[in-house]
Amino acid sequence: MSGIRLEQVTVSVPTQDGERRILHETSLELTERRVALVGPNGSGKSTLARLLNGLVPATTGRVVVDGLDVAREGREVRRRVGFVFTDPTAQLVMPTAREDVALSLRRTHRDKAERLAVAERVLADFGLAGFGDRSVHGLSGGEGQLLALAGVLATGPSILVADEPTTLLDLGNSRRIGELLLGLEQQLVVVTHDLDLAERCDRVLLVRDGRVERDGSPADVIGHYRATA
């Protein structure tokens, strides 16, 4: 069974007075190749995205990815669902670009020399040929996001979740990352404020006040969002 399913999912966090609901009861089935989540800051869209690989646990309900229950089979789900953060420095943990990609390859390539060679090929595939010895701290925003994507996609996930991957980038790099994301073979779920990027997806969800307020075609949902923002 392929695709993503949320079954009566809620997310709450404790407060001094009890709890605060971050995501109200939500049921969804996402099978389209490219799905965008849009909405204002603090609306709950990143929370919804992080449910898909267990970064945020459901308070009630169930999240199922490719037939696997995220709460019970989280390790296997995380092998299938890659996650890219807004700020690439949140996931670039090794000193150099080559070592960072190689870290992602530990499970599939046990031999260190082979792993480093494959990492070089991955860098080249993402337009980062010659960057192997570069410090991850010396990369531009666009280069860092490319490296973060390279490391995640090197593991061969079937689904990529990207949480505002272009927010910190200039226009040129934002377009570059957007084109890369839209051209992926993997199913893409992207949280974004870039409505041009969202308009090129197959399905758009507008999340507001912890609820999926609108769900449908890009023209319908983004048109509604622009009219009610």
C-alpha positions as CSV (number, residue, x, y, z in Angstrom):
1,M,0.0,0.0,0.0
2,S,1.6,3.3,-1.0
3,G,0.8,6.9,0.0
4,I,0.2,8.8,3.3
5,R,-2.8,8.5,5.4
6,L,-3.9,10.5,8.5
7,E,-6.7,9.0,10.5
8,Q,-8.4,11.4,12.9
9,V,-5.1,12.8,14.0
10,T,-4.7,15.5,16.6
11,V,-1.6,17.1,18.1
12,S,-1.6,18.9,21.5
13,V,1.1,20.2,23.8
14,P,0.9,20.6,27.5
15,T,0.5,24.1,29.1
16,Q,0.2,25.4,32.6
17,D,-3.6,25.3,32.3
18,G,-3.9,21.9,30.6
19,E,-3.1,21.6,26.9
20,R,-3.1,23.5,23.7
21,R,-4.3,22.0,20.5
22,I,-1.8,22.5,17.7
23,L,-3.6,20.4,15.1
24,H,-7.3,19.7,15.3
25,E,-8.7,16.4,14.2
26,T,-7.5,15.7,10.7
27,S,-8.1,12.9,8.3
28,L,-6.3,12.9,4.9
29,E,-5.0,10.6,2.2
30,L,-2.1,11.9,0.2
31,T,-1.3,10.0,-3.0
32,E,-0.4,12.7,-5.4
33,R,3.2,13.0,-6.5
34,R,3.6,16.7,-5.4
35,V,1.6,18.1,-2.5
36,A,2.0,21.6,-1.0
37,L,1.0,22.8,2.4
38,V,0.5,26.6,2.6
39,G,-0.8,28.9,5.3
40,P,0.3,31.7,7.7
41,N,3.0,31.3,10.2
42,G,2.0,29.3,13.3
43,S,-0.9,27.7,11.4
44,G,0.1,24.1,12.1
45,K,1.4,23.2,8.6
46,S,4.9,22.3,9.8
47,T,3.4,20.2,12.6
48,L,1.4,18.3,10.0
49,A,4.4,17.7,7.9
50,R,6.5,16.5,10.8
51,L,3.9,13.9,11.7
52,L,4.8,12.0,8.5
53,N,8.1,10.7,9.8
54,G,7.5,10.8,13.5
55,L,9.3,14.0,14.3
56,V,6.1,15.1,15.9
57,P,4.0,12.3,17.5
58,A,0.2,12.3,17.1
59,T,-1.7,12.9,20.4
60,T,-4.6,10.9,19.1
61,G,-5.3,9.1,15.8
62,R,-3.0,7.3,13.5
63,V,-0.5,8.2,10.8
64,V,0.2,5.5,8.1
65,V,2.9,5.7,5.5
66,D,3.1,3.0,2.8
67,G,1.0,0.8,5.0
68,L,3.3,1.3,8.0
69,D,2.1,2.8,11.3
70,V,4.5,5.7,12.1
71,A,4.1,5.3,15.9
72,R,4.8,1.6,15.9
73,E,7.2,1.3,12.9
74,G,9.0,4.6,13.1
75,R,12.4,3.3,12.1
76,E,11.2,1.7,8.9
77,V,9.1,4.8,8.1
78,R,12.1,7.1,8.5
79,R,14.0,4.9,5.9
80,R,11.2,5.7,3.5
81,V,10.5,9.4,4.4
82,G,13.3,11.8,4.0
83,F,13.0,15.2,5.8
84,V,14.6,18.5,4.8
85,F,14.5,21.4,7.2
86,T,14.3,25.1,6.5
87,D,17.8,25.8,7.7
88,P,20.3,23.3,6.3
89,T,22.7,23.8,9.3
90,A,20.1,21.9,11.3
91,Q,21.1,18.7,9.5
92,L,24.7,19.3,8.2
93,V,26.7,17.7,11.1
94,M,30.0,16.6,9.6
95,P,33.0,18.8,8.9
96,T,33.1,18.5,5.1
97,A,30.5,18.1,2.4
98,R,31.9,14.7,1.4
99,E,31.8,13.4,5.0
100,D,28.3,14.7,5.5
101,V,26.9,12.8,2.5
102,A,28.9,9.7,3.4
103,L,27.3,9.8,6.8
104,S,23.9,9.2,5.1
105,L,25.4,6.2,3.3
106,R,26.6,4.2,6.3
107,R,23.7,1.7,6.2
108,T,23.9,1.0,2.5
109,H,27.7,1.2,2.0
110,R,29.7,-0.5,4.8
111,D,33.1,0.0,3.2
112,K,34.5,3.5,4.0
113,A,36.4,4.0,0.8
114,E,33.4,2.9,-1.3
115,R,31.2,5.2,0.8
116,L,33.4,8.2,0.2
117,A,33.5,7.5,-3.5
118,V,29.7,7.2,-3.7
119,A,29.5,10.5,-1.8
120,E,31.6,12.2,-4.4
121,R,29.2,11.0,-7.1
122,V,26.2,12.1,-5.2
123,L,27.8,15.6,-4.8
124,A,28.3,15.8,-8.6
125,D,24.7,14.7,-9.2
126,F,23.6,17.7,-7.2
127,G,25.9,20.3,-8.9
128,L,28.4,20.1,-6.1
129,A,31.3,18.5,-7.9
130,G,34.6,19.6,-6.3
131,F,32.9,20.5,-3.0
132,G,34.0,17.3,-1.2
133,D,36.6,19.0,1.0
134,R,34.6,22.2,1.5
135,S,33.6,23.0,5.1
136,V,29.9,22.7,5.6
137,H,30.1,26.0,7.5
138,G,31.6,27.8,4.5
139,L,28.8,27.1,2.1
140,S,26.3,29.7,0.8
141,G,22.6,29.2,1.7
142,G,21.9,27.6,-1.7
143,E,24.9,25.3,-1.5
144,G,24.0,24.3,2.0
145,Q,20.4,23.4,1.0
146,L,21.7,21.5,-2.0
147,L,24.0,19.5,0.3
148,A,21.2,18.8,2.8
149,L,19.0,17.5,0.0
150,A,21.9,15.4,-1.4
151,G,22.4,13.8,2.0
152,V,18.7,13.0,2.5
153,L,18.1,11.7,-1.1
154,A,21.3,9.6,-1.0
155,T,19.5,7.2,1.3
156,G,16.9,6.5,-1.4
157,P,13.6,7.5,0.4
158,S,10.4,7.0,-1.5
159,I,8.9,10.2,0.0
160,L,10.5,13.6,0.7
161,V,9.1,16.1,3.1
162,A,10.6,19.6,2.8
163,D,9.7,22.2,5.5
164,E,10.0,25.6,3.9
165,P,13.2,24.7,2.0
166,T,13.4,28.0,0.1
167,T,12.5,30.5,2.8
168,L,16.1,31.4,3.7
169,L,17.3,31.6,0.0
170,D,17.6,34.4,-2.5
171,L,15.5,34.3,-5.6
172,G,17.9,32.5,-7.8
173,N,18.7,29.7,-5.3
174,S,15.0,29.5,-4.4
175,R,14.1,28.8,-8.0
176,R,17.0,26.3,-8.3
177,I,15.8,24.3,-5.3
178,G,12.2,24.5,-6.4
179,E,13.1,23.1,-9.8
180,L,15.0,20.3,-8.2
181,L,12.2,19.4,-5.8
182,L,9.5,19.4,-8.5
183,G,11.7,17.2,-10.7
184,L,12.2,14.4,-8.1
185,E,11.0,10.9,-8.7
186,Q,9.9,10.7,-5.0
187,Q,6.6,11.8,-3.7
188,L,7.0,15.3,-2.5
189,V,5.3,17.0,0.4
190,V,6.5,20.6,0.7
191,V,5.6,23.2,3.3
192,T,6.0,26.6,1.6
193,H,5.3,30.3,1.6
194,D,6.3,30.3,-2.1
195,L,3.0,30.3,-3.8
196,D,4.6,30.1,-7.3
197,L,6.1,26.8,-6.1
198,A,2.8,25.6,-4.6
199,E,1.0,26.4,-7.8
200,R,3.1,23.9,-9.7
201,C,2.2,21.1,-7.4
202,D,-0.7,18.6,-8.0
203,R,-2.6,19.3,-4.8
204,V,-2.5,22.1,-2.2
205,L,-3.7,22.1,1.4
206,L,-4.3,25.4,3.2
207,V,-3.7,25.0,6.9
208,R,-5.0,27.8,9.2
209,D,-5.5,27.8,12.9
210,G,-4.6,24.1,13.2
211,R,-7.1,22.9,10.6
212,V,-7.0,22.0,7.0
213,E,-9.3,24.8,5.8
214,R,-9.1,24.1,2.0
215,D,-7.9,21.1,0.1
216,G,-7.8,20.7,-3.7
217,S,-6.3,22.0,-6.9
218,P,-3.7,24.7,-6.7
219,A,-5.9,27.2,-8.6
220,D,-8.8,26.8,-6.1
221,V,-6.8,26.7,-2.9
222,I,-4.3,29.4,-3.6
223,G,-7.0,31.6,-5.1
224,H,-8.9,31.2,-1.8
225,Y,-5.8,31.8,0.3
226,R,-5.0,35.0,-1.6
227,A,-8.6,36.3,-1.2
228,T,-8.7,35.6,2.5
229,A,-5.2,36.3,3.7
